[in-house]
Amino acid sequence: MTRLILLVAASLALTACNTIKGMGQDIQKAGSAIEGAAKK
């Protein structure tokens, strides 16, 4: 039972990391777009 809980917790942690990484990339792209518009 303990192994199952650890497995589920590890899966959730990895999923959260991927979500946060993706969100960071989206924010970076938005910042780049704003920077490009400001240079015009």
C-alpha positions as CSV (number, residue, x, y, z in Angstrom):
1,M,0.0,0.0,0.0
2,T,2.8,2.4,0.8
3,R,4.4,1.7,-2.6
4,L,1.2,2.6,-4.3
5,I,0.9,5.9,-2.4
6,L,4.5,6.7,-3.3
7,L,4.0,5.9,-6.9
8,V,0.9,8.1,-7.1
9,A,2.7,10.9,-5.4
10,A,5.7,10.7,-7.7
11,S,3.3,10.7,-10.7
12,L,1.5,13.8,-9.5
13,A,4.8,15.5,-8.8
14,L,6.2,14.8,-12.3
15,T,2.9,15.9,-13.9
16,A,3.0,19.2,-12.0
17,C,6.6,19.8,-13.1
18,N,5.6,19.4,-16.7
19,T,2.7,21.7,-16.3
20,I,4.8,24.4,-14.6
21,K,7.5,24.0,-17.3
22,G,4.9,24.4,-20.1
23,M,3.4,27.5,-18.3
24,G,6.9,29.0,-18.1
25,Q,7.4,28.5,-21.8
26,D,4.0,30.1,-22.6
27,I,4.9,33.1,-20.5
28,Q,8.3,33.4,-22.2
29,K,6.7,33.3,-25.6
30,A,4.2,36.0,-24.6
31,G,7.1,38.1,-23.2
32,S,8.9,37.7,-26.5
33,A,5.9,38.8,-28.5
34,I,5.4,41.9,-26.3
35,E,9.1,42.7,-26.7
36,G,8.9,42.4,-30.4
37,A,5.8,44.6,-30.6
38,A,7.5,47.2,-28.4
39,K,10.5,47.3,-30.8
40,K,8.3,48.3,-33.7
